[in-house]
């Protein structure tokens, strides 16, 4: 790939893959350039056909470009590479991934753009180094037309993995409810899967998610969280009961072990024709003997 270093007019550079940058990070970049100058030129590619006065696409270096613009500079050192628009987008995406310099919604937007440009999930995974399953998750939202969830992912309201869990919930009303609950901070990611299991279990057992007294009242996100907390409370109660039964059983077994070695107790059992213990107790008593 041919590379050429030159000063390029800033107003001729089109930001192909714009990113929203943290204000503090942007401030640090500007300060660093002011203190020591531009240590690394930006990377751009020449457009096949100039558009609206733009002659180049930005491949990487948006923060440095914006820092120069903030200083009212008209030109910036740039490395010009041979790449078409699709290749420039891929190079920009790979650069950000390699530096872990991206937000989830940006990654979603970039992968969607590659898909729109004709790349399939295998090709995108190969070019970007991302896992095929991860790519497929992003594309699944697009393919299913989940506009509301796509918007939630792009605006960082809902993480991608949570969005996938939501759309895999069969009931469309429940999908909307889960998203509302997540966005209102009533449930977090680790609760989504548990709530889905609760919903499936309740459906299988014939228990709906509406009480008879409120049969016509739609569930709210708060109601969903309440159902989750109730189910968790039930499970905790069952665990406590199971622990208590286990402790009682251990106590009884240990007591029997001590009694069976007592000659007086053995004689008492013989006198009452109770020399044989029930099989379950006998097995437990002799288990560790």
C-alpha positions in Angstrom: 0.0 0.0 0.0 1.4 3.4 -1.1 1.8 5.9 1.7 2.5 9.6 1.3 3.1 12.2 4.1 2.0 15.8 3.4 0.2 18.7 5.0 -3.5 18.6 4.0 -6.1 21.3 4.2 -8.5 20.4 7.1 -11.6 21.5 5.3 -11.0 18.9 2.6 -11.1 16.0 5.0 -14.4 14.1 5.5 -14.8 12.2 8.8 -16.2 9.0 7.4 -16.7 7.3 10.7 -17.4 10.1 13.3 -17.2 9.3 17.0 -18.5 11.0 20.0 -15.4 11.6 22.2 -15.3 12.0 26.0 -14.7 15.7 26.7 -11.9 15.0 29.1 -10.1 12.8 26.6 -10.5 15.5 23.9 -9.1 18.1 26.3 -6.1 15.9 27.1 -5.4 15.4 23.4 -5.5 19.1 22.7 -3.2 19.8 25.7 -0.7 17.1 24.6 -0.5 18.5 21.1 0.0 22.0 22.5 2.8 20.8 24.8 4.8 18.5 22.5 3.2 19.0 19.1 1.6 16.3 16.9 3.6 13.2 17.5 1.7 11.0 14.9 0.1 12.3 11.7 -3.5 11.4 11.0 -4.3 8.8 8.3 -6.5 9.7 5.4 -7.4 8.2 2.0 -8.1 10.1 -1.2 -11.7 10.0 -2.4 -12.2 8.5 -5.9 -14.5 11.5 -6.6 -14.5 14.7 -4.5 -17.9 15.3 -2.8 -19.1 18.7 -1.4 -15.5 20.0 -1.4 -14.1 17.0 0.5 -11.2 15.3 -1.2 -10.2 12.8 1.5 -11.7 10.4 4.0 -10.4 10.2 7.5 -9.1 6.7 8.3 -7.9 7.4 11.9 -7.0 10.4 14.0 -10.4 12.1 14.6 -9.2 13.4 18.1 -6.0 14.9 16.6 -8.0 16.4 13.7 -10.5 18.0 16.1 -7.7 19.3 18.3 -6.2 21.1 15.3 -9.6 22.5 14.3 -10.0 23.8 17.9 -6.8 25.7 17.5 -8.1 27.2 14.2 -5.4 25.5 12.2 -6.1 25.2 8.5 -3.7 22.3 7.7 -2.6 19.1 9.4 0.2 16.5 8.8 -1.4 13.5 7.2 -0.4 10.1 5.8 -2.3 9.5 2.6 -3.0 5.8 1.8 -4.5 4.1 -1.2 -8.0 2.9 -0.1 -11.6 3.1 -1.3 -14.4 4.2 1.1 -15.2 0.7 2.2 -11.5 -0.1 2.9 -11.1 3.2 4.8 -14.1 2.3 7.0 -12.6 -1.1 7.8 -9.2 0.4 8.5 -10.8 2.9 10.8 -12.8 0.2 12.6 -9.8 -2.1 13.0 -7.7 0.8 14.3 -10.3 1.6 17.0 -10.8 -2.1 17.9 -7.0 -2.6 18.2 -6.7 0.4 20.5 -9.9 -0.6 22.4 -10.9 3.0 21.4 -14.6 2.6 20.7 -18.0 2.7 22.3 -20.4 -0.2 21.8 -22.8 1.9 19.8 -20.0 3.0 17.5 -19.1 -0.6 16.8 -22.7 -1.5 16.2 -23.0 1.4 13.7 -19.8 0.5 11.9 -20.7 -3.2 11.5 -24.1 -2.2 10.3 -22.5 0.1 7.7 -20.2 -2.7 6.5 -23.3 -5.0 6.2 -25.1 -2.3 4.2 -22.1 -2.2 1.9 -22.5 -5.8 1.1 -20.3 -7.7 3.5 -21.6 -10.8 5.3 -20.9 -11.7 8.9 -17.9 -14.0 7.9 -16.3 -11.3 5.9 -16.8 -8.7 8.6 -15.4 -11.0 11.3 -12.4 -11.8 9.1 -11.6 -8.2 8.3 -12.1 -6.8 11.8 -10.9 -9.6 14.0 -14.2 -9.7 15.9 -15.9 -13.0 16.7 -18.5 -14.2 14.2 -21.0 -14.8 16.9 -20.6 -11.2 18.2 -21.1 -9.9 14.6 -24.2 -12.0 14.2 -25.6 -10.6 17.4 -25.3 -7.1 16.1 -26.8 -8.1 12.7 -29.6 -10.0 14.4 -31.0 -6.7 15.8 -30.8 -5.2 12.3 -32.4 -8.1 10.5 -35.3 -8.3 13.0 -36.1 -4.6 12.5 -35.7 -3.9 16.3 -35.6 -0.2 15.8 -36.2 0.7 19.4 -33.5 -1.6 20.7 -31.1 -0.5 17.9 -31.6 3.0 19.1 -31.1 2.0 22.7 -27.8 0.3 21.8 -26.6 3.2 19.6 -27.3 5.7 22.5 -25.7 3.4 25.1 -28.9 2.9 27.0 -28.8 -0.9 26.7 -25.7 -3.0 26.2 -25.6 -5.2 23.1 -25.6 -8.5 25.0 -28.7 -7.3 27.0 -30.4 -6.3 23.8 -29.9 -9.8 22.4 -31.3 -11.4 25.6 -34.4 -9.2 25.3 -35.2 -10.1 21.6 -34.8 -13.7 22.5 -37.7 -13.4 24.8 -40.7 -14.7 22.7 -43.4 -12.3 23.9 -43.1 -8.9 22.1 -44.9 -7.2 25.0 -42.4 -8.7 27.4 -39.4 -7.6 25.2 -40.7 -4.0 25.5 -41.2 -4.4 29.2 -37.7 -5.8 29.8 -36.2 -2.9 27.9 -38.2 -0.3 29.9 -37.2 -2.0 33.1 -33.5 -2.0 32.1 -33.5 1.7 31.0 -35.2 2.7 34.3 -32.4 0.9 36.2 -34.9 -1.5 37.8 -33.1 -4.5 36.5 -29.5 -5.1 35.4 -28.0 -7.4 32.8 -27.5 -10.4 35.1 -31.2 -10.3 36.0 -32.4 -10.4 32.4 -31.7 -14.1 32.0 -33.2 -15.0 35.4 -36.4 -13.1 34.6 -36.7 -14.9 31.2 -36.4 -18.2 33.1 -39.1 -17.1 35.6 -41.4 -16.0 32.7 -40.9 -19.4 30.9 -41.5 -21.4 34.1 -44.6 -19.4 35.0 -46.0 -20.0 31.5 -45.3 -23.7 31.6 -47.0 -24.0 35.0 -50.0 -22.1 33.7 -49.3 -19.0 35.8 -49.7 -15.8 33.9 -47.9 -12.6 34.7 -51.1 -10.8 35.6 -53.0 -11.4 38.8 -56.7 -12.1 38.6 -57.5 -8.9 40.4 -55.6 -6.9 37.8 -56.3 -9.0 34.8 -56.8 -6.0 32.5 -54.0 -3.9 33.9 -50.8 -4.1 31.8 -47.6 -4.9 33.6 -45.2 -2.0 34.3 -41.4 -2.3 34.6 -41.8 -2.0 38.4 -44.3 -4.9 38.4 -41.8 -7.0 36.5 -39.1 -6.2 39.0 -41.5 -7.0 41.8 -42.2 -10.4 40.2 -38.5 -11.0 40.0 -38.0 -10.1 43.7 -40.9 -12.3 44.7 -39.5 -15.3 42.8 -36.1 -14.7 44.3 -37.5 -14.5 47.8 -39.3 -17.9 47.2 -36.1 -19.5 46.1 -34.2 -18.1 49.1 -37.0 -19.5 51.4 -36.7 -22.9 49.7 -33.0 -22.9 50.1 -33.3 -22.0 53.8 -35.8 -24.8 54.3 -33.6 -27.2 52.5 -30.6 -26.2 54.6 -32.7 -26.6 57.8 -33.8 -30.1 56.7 -30.3 -31.1 55.8 -29.0 -29.9 59.2 -31.7 -31.7 61.1 -31.0 -34.9 59.1 -27.3 -34.7 59.8 -28.0 -34.2 63.5 -30.3 -37.3 63.6 -27.8 -39.5 61.7 -25.0 -38.5 64.0 -27.2 -39.1 67.0 -28.2 -42.6 65.7 -24.5 -43.4 65.2 -23.7 -42.6 68.8 -26.8 -44.5 70.1 -26.0 -47.6 68.1 -22.7 -48.1 69.9 -24.4 -47.7 73.2 -25.0 -51.3 74.6 -28.0 -50.1 76.7 -29.7 -48.7 73.6 -28.9 -51.8 71.6 -30.5 -54.0 74.3 -33.6 -51.7 74.3 -34.0 -52.1 70.6 -33.7 -55.9 70.9 -36.3 -56.0 73.7 -38.7 -54.0 71.5 -38.0 -56.2 68.4 -36.6 -53.1 66.6 -33.2 -54.5 65.7 -33.6 -53.6 62.0 -33.4 -49.9 61.2 -35.3 -48.5 58.1 -33.1 -49.0 55.0 -32.6 -45.2 54.4 -31.4 -44.6 58.0 -29.3 -47.7 58.0 -27.5 -46.7 54.8 -26.8 -43.2 56.1 -25.6 -44.5 59.5 -23.3 -47.0 57.9 -22.1 -44.6 55.1 -19.1 -43.3 57.0 -18.5 -46.2 59.2 
